[in-house]
Amino acid sequence: MTTVQNPPVKPVKGRGPSPVTRLLESRRLGWAGLTTALLAPFVIATPYAMNVMTSAVVFVMLAVGLNIVVGYCGLLDLGFAAFLAVGAYTGGILATSLKIPLLATVPVVVVVTVVAGVVIGGPTLRLRSDYLAIVTLGFGEIIRIVASNLDITGGPSGIYGIPGLLGDMLSDPVVFYYTAVLIVSVAVLFAARLGRSRIGRAWRFIREDEDAAEASGIHTYRVKLAAYVAGAVWGGLAGVLFAAQLSAISPASFTFLQSALVLMAVVLGGMGSTPGVVVGAVVISLLPEMLRGLADYRYFVFGVLLIVVMLLRPQGLWPHRSRESGHTAARSVASTPGAPGAPAKEEE
């Protein structure tokens, strides 16, 4: 019996990542973005500017939540504004009825959004692709219509006089903006960590090939439901911030257009990329306001710019890049039969 040894193959030295790639993968870029958000009120702090910037921060929270569902797990959701409505109405009803700050309603909002995610996602996540998108669109409209016809939600008029996060303590627009930036920053960081965790890898596996993921032992239904519930929690918390900012909510704020804009931010930024989704949300939020000087033509120009960007960057402004460490790559090569450098074969 002879043993045939395969000679080890030396790694090929390429040019390596480009400077742009290294810049996009740098963690310092995230700190730079947070610093920019913190310094923005020192540049302009008019009531209109603070309202626009706060809306952009809340929209980032919403987009990061949808990115868990669409970007990580590949579940096309066209009714994500339903969870924004659930969070806003739950917090608003409790705060106005019990005369308490909105921050005290957060535990109840989390529980209610988890229940809503299970109720909506439970019967629908067995569907795939277009069927799932149509059903989630239907659930989004159901939530809006129910809110328009219930007395507890104020009907078409909605709920007014909602207190702030801490009552009158955060009534100043600048203070509320900084509070929102702090909350959303923690949520974005936690979502990024979640994407790199074990369940995050399972989500990405399901997104790439659900049948292969199920064949490898992943309980795809439970994992997809976990992604849907996590996205619902993010959406509900964004609803609390939304209600605190406006102090009034109505069903007109939770239409299909809101869900479409959030999905647009995820696709524009780069599905599955947390930094990309943050950039996409900021662009979708601020660009129409920057084009306000064009009057009736601003949405036309806004649409044209989006089309141009998607033609030039179909993968998104900041696409997700999967990175494989050298140790993992060595294990992959070593475990491949017949590969150079793989374990020796025995011949008789």
Phi, psi and chi 1 to 4 in degrees:
 res  aa     phi    psi   chi1   chi2   chi3   chi4
   1 MET       -  124.1 -178.1  179.3  -62.3      -
   2 THR  -110.0  153.1   59.0      -      -      -
   3 THR  -114.2  125.8  -58.7      -      -      -
   4 VAL   -98.9  119.8  178.4      -      -      -
   5 GLN   -98.9  127.0  -64.3  -74.1  -13.9      -
   6 ASN   -84.7  127.4  -68.9  -36.5      -      -
   7 PRO   -65.2  139.7   24.5  -33.3      -      -
   8 PRO   -65.5  144.2   23.8  -32.3      -      -
   9 VAL  -100.5  129.4  177.3      -      -      -
  10 LYS   -74.6  141.0  -63.3 -178.8  179.5  179.3
  11 PRO   -64.5  141.3   22.7  -31.8      -      -
  12 VAL   -82.4  127.9  178.9      -      -      -
  13 LYS   -90.7  111.5  -65.4 -176.9  179.1  179.9
  14 GLY   -96.5 -168.0      -      -      -      -
  15 ARG   -76.6  -16.7  -67.8  178.9  -61.3  176.3
  16 GLY    81.5  176.9      -      -      -      -
  17 PRO   -66.2  147.5   23.3  -32.0      -      -
  18 SER   -73.8  163.5   63.5      -      -      -
  19 PRO   -58.7  -35.4  -24.8   33.7      -      -
  20 VAL   -65.5  -42.2  175.8      -      -      -
  21 THR   -63.3  -43.9  -57.8      -      -      -
  22 ARG   -62.9  -36.0  -71.3 -164.8  -62.1  -93.2
  23 LEU   -67.0  -43.5  176.4   63.0      -      -
  24 LEU   -68.2  -27.7  -66.4  179.4      -      -
  25 GLU   -90.8   -1.5  -67.0  179.3   -7.3      -
  26 SER   -75.0  135.4  175.0      -      -      -
  27 ARG   -72.6  -20.4  -65.6 -177.8  179.1 -179.5
  28 ARG   -67.2  -22.8  -63.7  179.5 -179.1  177.8
  29 LEU   -66.3  -35.2 -157.7   58.1      -      -
  30 GLY   -65.0  -41.4      -      -      -      -
  31 TRP   -64.9  -34.0  -69.5  105.7      -      -
  32 ALA   -65.3  -40.6      -      -      -      -
  33 GLY   -64.5  -41.6      -      -      -      -
  34 LEU   -64.4  -40.0  178.6   59.5      -      -
  35 THR   -62.8  -40.4  -56.9      -      -      -
  36 THR   -61.3  -42.4  -57.8      -      -      -
  37 ALA   -64.5  -37.1      -      -      -      -
  38 LEU   -72.9  -30.0  -65.3  175.9      -      -
  39 LEU   -88.9  -10.4  -66.3  178.8      -      -
  40 ALA   -57.9  -42.4      -      -      -      -
  41 PRO   -63.6  -21.0  -24.5   35.2      -      -
  42 PHE   -75.2  -20.5  -68.7   95.5      -      -
  43 VAL   -85.6  -46.9  178.6      -      -      -
  44 ILE  -148.3  128.1  179.6  171.4      -      -
  45 ALA  -134.9   31.7      -      -      -      -
  46 THR   -69.6  156.3   61.5      -      -      -
  47 PRO   -56.1  -39.7  -26.8   35.3      -      -
  48 TYR   -65.5  -45.1  170.8   73.7      -      -
  49 ALA   -63.7  -41.3      -      -      -      -
  50 MET   -66.0  -35.8  -63.7  -49.5  -55.9      -
  51 ASN   -66.3  -42.1 -179.4   61.5      -      -
  52 VAL   -66.0  -44.8  171.1      -      -      -
  53 MET   -67.4  -37.5  -70.8 -169.9  -68.8      -
  54 THR   -66.3  -39.7  -55.5      -      -      -
  55 SER   -62.1  -37.7  -61.8      -      -      -
  56 ALA   -65.3  -38.9      -      -      -      -
  57 VAL   -64.9  -44.0  171.6      -      -      -
  58 VAL   -63.8  -38.5  176.3      -      -      -
  59 PHE   -65.9  -34.2 -163.6   75.0      -      -
  60 VAL   -61.4  -44.1  166.8      -      -      -
  61 MET   -58.3  -43.5  178.7   81.2  163.8      -
  62 LEU   -66.7  -42.3 -159.3   58.7      -      -
  63 ALA   -67.0  -37.7      -      -      -      -
  64 VAL   -64.6  -37.2  169.3      -      -      -
  65 GLY   -64.9  -43.1      -      -      -      -
  66 LEU   -68.8  -28.8 -176.5   59.3      -      -
  67 ASN   -63.8  -31.6 -175.0   50.4      -      -
  68 ILE   -62.2  -39.7  -63.7  175.6      -      -
  69 VAL   -78.8  -49.7 -179.5      -      -      -
  70 VAL   -88.9  -48.8  178.5      -      -      -
  71 GLY   -74.0  -44.5      -      -      -      -
  72 TYR   -78.3  -49.4  -71.0  169.4      -      -
  73 CYS  -100.5  -13.4 -157.4      -      -      -
  74 GLY    76.8   25.6      -      -      -      -
  75 LEU   -98.1  112.7  -55.1  174.0      -      -
  76 LEU   -76.0  112.1 -176.0   56.1      -      -
  77 ASP  -115.2  116.8 -170.4  -10.1      -      -
  78 LEU  -104.6    7.4  -64.2 -179.1      -      -
  79 GLY  -128.2   35.1      -      -      -      -
  80 PHE   -66.9  -21.4 -165.5   70.3      -      -
  81 ALA   -63.9  -15.4      -      -      -      -
  82 ALA   -61.5  -39.5      -      -      -      -
  83 PHE   -73.7  -31.2  -60.4  117.8      -      -
  84 LEU   -61.6  -41.4  178.2   70.4      -      -
  85 ALA   -68.1  -41.5      -      -      -      -
  86 VAL   -61.3  -45.7  169.4      -      -      -
  87 GLY   -65.7  -43.3      -      -      -      -
  88 ALA   -67.0  -44.6      -      -      -      -
  89 TYR   -70.5  -39.3  -87.6  106.7      -      -
  90 THR   -61.9  -49.3  -58.0      -      -      -
  91 GLY   -64.4  -41.1      -      -      -      -
  92 GLY   -66.2  -42.2      -      -      -      -
  93 ILE   -65.6  -45.9  -68.6  171.7      -      -
  94 LEU   -65.5  -42.0  -68.8  176.3      -      -
  95 ALA   -66.8  -41.4      -      -      -      -
  96 THR   -77.1  -32.7   53.2      -      -      -
  97 SER   -76.4  -42.7  -59.1      -      -      -
  98 LEU   -95.2   -4.5  -57.5  177.8      -      -
  99 LYS    57.3   50.4  -54.6  -60.7 -179.6 -178.7
 100 ILE  -123.9  158.5   58.1  175.9      -      -
 101 PRO   -65.6  155.7  -19.3   31.0      -      -
 102 LEU   -64.0  -30.9  -91.8  176.2      -      -
 103 LEU   -61.7  -30.2 -168.6   61.5      -      -
 104 ALA   -72.1  -16.1      -      -      -      -
 105 THR   -89.6   -5.3   67.4      -      -      -
 106 VAL   -58.5  -45.1  167.8      -      -      -
 107 PRO   -58.1  -40.8  -24.9   35.2      -      -
 108 VAL   -68.1  -38.7 -179.5      -      -      -
 109 VAL   -61.6  -41.9  169.0      -      -      -
 110 VAL   -61.4  -45.6  171.4      -      -      -
 111 VAL   -63.1  -44.5  173.2      -      -      -
 112 VAL   -65.3  -40.9  172.2      -      -      -
 113 THR   -69.1  -33.6   50.7      -      -      -
 114 VAL   -63.4  -44.8  167.3      -      -      -
 115 VAL   -62.4  -42.2  173.0      -      -      -
 116 ALA   -63.6  -39.5      -      -      -      -
 117 GLY   -64.1  -39.7      -      -      -      -
 118 VAL   -68.9  -42.7  172.7      -      -      -
 119 VAL   -65.6  -42.7  170.1      -      -      -
 120 ILE   -78.8  -43.2  -63.2  175.7      -      -
 121 GLY   -78.3  -28.1      -      -      -      -
 122 GLY   -53.6  -55.9      -      -      -      -
 123 PRO   -82.3  -11.7   28.7  -33.3      -      -
 124 THR  -102.2  -23.1   61.4      -      -      -
 125 LEU   -75.9   -3.9  -68.7  180.0      -      -
 126 ARG   -79.6  -11.0  -61.3 -173.7 -174.1  -82.4
 127 LEU   -88.0  167.1  -57.2  173.8      -      -
 128 ARG  -135.3  161.8  -62.4 -173.3 -175.7 -177.0
 129 SER    47.0 -124.1   64.1      -      -      -
 130 ASP   -63.8  -34.9  -60.7  -21.1      -      -
 131 TYR   -64.1  -41.7  -58.1  100.6      -      -
 132 LEU   -64.2  -40.2  177.0   62.0      -      -
 133 ALA   -63.2  -42.3      -      -      -      -
 134 ILE   -67.1  -41.6  -66.7  171.8      -      -
 135 VAL   -66.7  -42.5  171.0      -      -      -
 136 THR   -65.5  -34.6   53.6      -      -      -
 137 LEU   -61.9  -41.7  172.8   61.0      -      -
 138 GLY   -63.9  -41.8      -      -      -      -
 139 PHE   -65.1  -36.6  -88.5  112.9      -      -
 140 GLY   -62.1  -41.0      -      -      -      -
 141 GLU   -70.7  -34.8  -70.7  -60.1  -59.1      -
 142 ILE   -61.7  -44.4  -72.0  172.0      -      -
 143 ILE   -60.6  -43.0  -64.4  -64.6      -      -
 144 ARG   -66.0  -42.2 -176.2 -178.2   63.0   81.8
 145 ILE   -68.6  -39.3  -66.4  172.7      -      -
 146 VAL   -61.9  -42.6  168.1      -      -      -
 147 ALA   -63.7  -27.7      -      -      -      -
 148 SER   -78.1  -14.5  -58.7      -      -      -
 149 ASN  -119.6    1.7  -69.4  -84.6      -      -
 150 LEU   -98.7  142.6  -69.9 -180.0      -      -
 151 ASP   -71.8  -33.7  -67.0  -26.6      -      -
 152 ILE   -67.1  -25.4 -167.6  173.8      -      -
 153 THR   -93.1    1.1   58.6      -      -      -
 154 GLY    85.2    3.4      -      -      -      -
 155 GLY    64.2 -147.9      -      -      -      -
 156 PRO   -64.0  -24.2  -20.1   32.1      -      -
 157 SER   -77.4  -24.0  -60.4      -      -      -
 158 GLY    81.3 -157.3      -      -      -      -
 159 ILE  -119.1  133.9  -57.3  174.7      -      -
 160 TYR  -122.7  163.5  -64.0   88.7      -      -
 161 GLY    72.2   32.2      -      -      -      -
 162 ILE   -75.0  128.0  -59.8  174.7      -      -
 163 PRO   -70.3  169.0   25.0  -33.0      -      -
 164 GLY   -77.2 -175.3      -      -      -      -
 165 LEU   -60.2  -40.6  -73.8  177.7      -      -
 166 LEU  -123.1   37.3  -66.8  175.8      -      -
 167 GLY    74.9 -129.9      -      -      -      -
 168 ASP   -86.1   -3.9  -63.4  -27.4      -      -
 169 MET   -68.8  -29.4  -66.0  179.1   60.9      -
 170 LEU  -110.6   32.9  -60.6 -179.9      -      -
 171 SER   -73.4  -23.9   58.0      -      -      -
 172 ASP   -69.0  129.9 -175.6   80.7      -      -
 173 PRO   -59.5  -37.4  -22.8   32.3      -      -
 174 VAL   -67.5  -43.0  177.6      -      -      -
 175 VAL   -64.2  -43.4  176.4      -      -      -
 176 PHE   -64.7  -36.4  179.9   76.7      -      -
 177 TYR   -62.0  -45.9  168.3   76.9      -      -
 178 TYR   -65.3  -37.1  -81.5  122.3      -      -
 179 THR   -63.6  -43.1  -55.0      -      -      -
 180 ALA   -64.8  -40.0      -      -      -      -
 181 VAL   -61.5  -42.6  167.7      -      -      -
 182 LEU   -63.0  -46.3  177.3   61.9      -      -
 183 ILE   -65.1  -45.7  -65.4  173.6      -      -
 184 VAL   -68.9  -34.7  173.0      -      -      -
 185 SER   -62.0  -43.1  -61.1      -      -      -
 186 VAL   -63.9  -41.0  173.7      -      -      -
 187 ALA   -65.2  -40.3      -      -      -      -
 188 VAL   -65.7  -43.7  169.9      -      -      -
 189 LEU   -63.1  -41.3  179.8   60.7      -      -
 190 PHE   -67.4  -38.3 -169.9   75.9      -      -
 191 ALA   -65.1  -39.2      -      -      -      -
 192 ALA   -64.4  -43.3      -      -      -      -
 193 ARG   -62.8  -38.9  -65.3  -72.5 -175.1 -179.2
 194 LEU   -63.5  -37.4 -163.7   62.3      -      -
 195 GLY   -67.1  -26.6      -      -      -      -
 196 ARG   -94.0    1.2  -69.8 -167.1  -68.9  -92.8
 197 SER   -82.2 -176.9   65.6      -      -      -
 198 ARG   -64.3  -44.1 -177.6  176.3 -179.3 -180.0
 199 ILE   -69.5  -28.9 -167.5  171.7      -      -
 200 GLY   -64.8  -39.4      -      -      -      -
 201 ARG   -66.1  -35.6  -67.2 -167.8  -64.7  -90.3
 202 ALA   -65.6  -39.1      -      -      -      -
 203 TRP   -60.3  -45.1  -72.4  -20.6      -      -
 204 ARG   -67.9  -33.9  -63.4 -178.1 -169.2  -83.5
 205 PHE   -63.5  -43.2 -164.6    5.2      -      -
 206 ILE   -64.7  -38.9  -68.8  175.0      -      -
 207 ARG   -61.9  -39.6 -178.2 -167.7   63.9 -172.4
 208 GLU   -74.8  -44.1  -63.0  -60.2  -32.4      -
 209 ASP  -159.4  100.9 -165.5  -32.5      -      -
 210 GLU   -68.0  -37.7 -175.8  172.3  -13.4      -
 211 ASP   -64.9  -42.9  -65.9  -31.9      -      -
 212 ALA   -66.1  -36.8      -      -      -      -
 213 ALA   -63.9  -42.1      -      -      -      -
 214 GLU   -67.6  -36.8 -170.8  168.8    3.1      -
 215 ALA   -67.8  -26.4      -      -      -      -
 216 SER   -84.7    0.4   64.8      -      -      -
 217 GLY   107.2    2.5      -      -      -      -
 218 ILE   -82.0  129.6  -63.4  175.7      -      -
 219 HIS   -78.1   90.6 -162.0  -58.5      -      -
 220 THR   -61.5  -37.9   55.6      -      -      -
 221 TYR   -63.9  -45.6  176.1   73.7      -      -
 222 ARG   -66.5  -39.7  -67.4 -179.9 -177.1  176.2
 223 VAL   -67.3  -40.9  173.0      -      -      -
 224 LYS   -65.3  -39.1  -70.9 -167.3  -63.1 -176.8
 225 LEU   -64.7  -37.0 -173.6   59.5      -      -
 226 ALA   -62.7  -41.2      -      -      -      -
 227 ALA   -64.3  -40.9      -      -      -      -
 228 TYR   -66.0  -41.7 -156.2   74.1      -      -
 229 VAL   -67.7  -40.6  169.6      -      -      -
 230 ALA   -62.2  -43.8      -      -      -      -
 231 GLY   -62.1  -36.8      -      -      -      -
 232 ALA   -64.1  -39.5      -      -      -      -
 233 VAL   -63.8  -44.6  171.6      -      -      -
 234 TRP   -61.0  -42.4  -99.6 -105.4      -      -
 235 GLY   -64.7  -39.3      -      -      -      -
 236 GLY   -65.9  -40.6      -      -      -      -
 237 LEU   -65.8  -36.0  -65.1  177.5      -      -
 238 ALA   -63.8  -34.0      -      -      -      -
 239 GLY   -64.4  -36.8      -      -      -      -
 240 VAL   -63.5  -45.6  173.6      -      -      -
 241 LEU   -63.5  -38.2  -67.9  176.0      -      -
 242 PHE   -62.1  -45.6 -177.8   76.3      -      -
 243 ALA   -66.9  -37.6      -      -      -      -
 244 ALA   -67.0  -35.1      -      -      -      -
 245 GLN   -69.8  -46.0  179.1 -166.4    3.8      -
 246 LEU   -89.5  -22.7  -60.7 -178.8      -      -
 247 SER    59.4   10.6   71.8      -      -      -
 248 ALA  -158.0  136.5      -      -      -      -
 249 ILE  -133.5  152.3   53.4  175.4      -      -
 250 SER  -149.4  161.8   65.5      -      -      -
 251 PRO   -59.4  -23.1  -25.2   34.7      -      -
 252 ALA   -66.0  -15.5      -      -      -      -
 253 SER   -85.5   -5.1  -57.9      -      -      -
 254 PHE  -126.8   49.0  -48.6  106.2      -      -
 255 THR   -87.5  176.9   60.0      -      -      -
 256 PHE   -62.2  -30.8  167.5   70.2      -      -
 257 LEU   -60.0  -37.0  177.7   60.2      -      -
 258 GLN   -64.4  -43.6 -175.4   73.8    5.2      -
 259 SER   -63.4  -40.0  -60.8      -      -      -
 260 ALA   -65.4  -38.8      -      -      -      -
 261 LEU   -66.4  -39.0  -72.5  174.6      -      -
 262 VAL   -66.0  -43.7 -179.5      -      -      -
 263 LEU   -62.9  -36.4 -179.0   60.4      -      -
 264 MET   -62.9  -39.2 -171.1 -174.2  -55.6      -
 265 ALA   -64.3  -39.5      -      -      -      -
 266 VAL   -65.9  -45.2  174.2      -      -      -
 267 VAL   -69.4  -41.7  175.8      -      -      -
 268 LEU   -64.9  -41.7  179.2   66.4      -      -
 269 GLY   -73.5  -34.7      -      -      -      -
 270 GLY   127.2  107.6      -      -      -      -
 271 MET   -62.2  131.2  -68.6 -169.0  -61.6      -
 272 GLY    87.6   -6.3      -      -      -      -
 273 SER  -104.4  110.9  170.2      -      -      -
 274 THR   -62.8  -46.6  -58.6      -      -      -
 275 PRO   -61.8  -37.5  -20.4   32.4      -      -
 276 GLY   -64.7  -40.1      -      -      -      -
 277 VAL   -66.0  -37.7  169.4      -      -      -
 278 VAL   -62.1  -45.3  172.0      -      -      -
 279 VAL   -63.7  -43.9  173.2      -      -      -
 280 GLY   -61.8  -40.3      -      -      -      -
 281 ALA   -65.4  -40.7      -      -      -      -
 282 VAL   -64.7  -41.2  171.8      -      -      -
 283 VAL   -64.0  -47.3  170.6      -      -      -
 284 ILE   -64.1  -32.9  -65.3  -63.6      -      -
 285 SER   -77.7  -43.0  -59.7      -      -      -
 286 LEU   -91.8  -28.7  -61.3 -175.6      -      -
 287 LEU   -60.9  -45.1 -169.4   57.3      -      -
 288 PRO   -60.3  -34.5  -23.9   34.7      -      -
 289 GLU   -71.5  -33.6  -60.3  -59.7  -33.1      -
 290 MET   -70.3  -23.9  -64.5  173.2   64.4      -
 291 LEU   -96.0   11.5  -61.6  174.3      -      -
 292 ARG   -61.3  -26.9 -175.8  172.4  -71.5  -85.7
 293 GLY   -65.0  -15.9      -      -      -      -
 294 LEU   -84.8    2.2  -61.2  177.5      -      -
 295 ALA    57.3 -123.0      -      -      -      -
 296 ASP   -70.2  -14.0  -64.5  -23.8      -      -
 297 TYR   -92.8   -0.7  -64.0   97.3      -      -
 298 ARG   -66.7  -37.8   63.8  171.3  177.1  152.0
 299 TYR   -73.7  -27.9  -74.8  109.0      -      -
 300 PHE   -65.8  -47.1  171.9   76.2      -      -
 301 VAL   -65.2  -38.7  176.8      -      -      -
 302 PHE   -59.0  -45.3  176.1   62.5      -      -
 303 GLY   -64.9  -41.1      -      -      -      -
 304 VAL   -63.6  -42.4  171.1      -      -      -
 305 LEU   -63.2  -38.9  -69.6  176.4      -      -
 306 LEU   -64.6  -41.0  -70.7 -180.0      -      -
 307 ILE   -63.5  -42.8  -67.1  173.8      -      -
 308 VAL   -62.4  -43.4  171.3      -      -      -
 309 VAL   -63.2  -42.9  170.7      -      -      -
 310 MET   -70.1  -28.5  -66.7  -49.1  -62.5      -
 311 LEU   -71.5  -38.7  -71.2  176.3      -      -
 312 LEU   -81.2  -32.2  -62.6  177.2      -      -
 313 ARG  -130.0   72.2  -61.5  -78.4  -64.6 -180.0
 314 PRO   -63.5  -24.0   23.4  -33.8      -      -
 315 GLN   -84.5   -3.8   72.4  -85.1   25.7      -
 316 GLY   109.0  164.8      -      -      -      -
 317 LEU   -66.8  -33.8  -65.7  173.7      -      -
 318 TRP  -140.6   75.5 -164.8  -28.7      -      -
 319 PRO   -67.1  157.0   26.2  -33.9      -      -
 320 HIS   -75.2  135.4  171.6   72.5      -      -
 321 ARG  -119.2  117.6  -69.4  178.8  173.8   85.4
 322 SER   -79.9  128.7   57.9      -      -      -
 323 ARG  -114.4  136.4  -70.1  173.1  -68.7 -178.8
 324 GLU  -117.5  124.5 -175.1  179.0   30.5      -
 325 SER   -69.6  162.1   64.1      -      -      -
 326 GLY   -63.0  -36.6      -      -      -      -
 327 HIS   -64.5  -43.1  179.2   65.9      -      -
 328 THR   -65.9  -40.3  -54.6      -      -      -
 329 ALA   -63.6  -40.1      -      -      -      -
 330 ALA   -63.9  -39.5      -      -      -      -
 331 ARG   -66.1  -37.9  -71.2  175.4   55.0 -169.7
 332 SER   -64.1  -42.1  -58.4      -      -      -
 333 VAL   -67.9  -41.7  172.1      -      -      -
 334 ALA   -66.7  -28.0      -      -      -      -
 335 SER   -90.7   -2.3   61.0      -      -      -
 336 THR   -88.0  119.4  -55.5      -      -      -
 337 PRO   -64.6  133.5  -18.4   30.2      -      -
 338 GLY    81.0   -2.8      -      -      -      -
 339 ALA   -77.4  150.2      -      -      -      -
 340 PRO   -59.8  129.7  -22.3   32.3      -      -
 341 GLY    87.0    2.9      -      -      -      -
 342 ALA   -78.3  169.9      -      -      -      -
 343 PRO   -57.8  146.8  -25.5   33.5      -      -
 344 ALA   -66.7  148.0      -      -      -      -
 345 LYS  -101.4  151.1  -64.1 -178.8  179.4 -179.9
 346 GLU  -106.8  135.3  -65.7 -175.1   -5.4      -
 347 GLU  -121.2  141.5  -63.6 -178.7   -0.4      -
 348 GLU   -90.9      -  -65.3 -177.6   -3.1      -
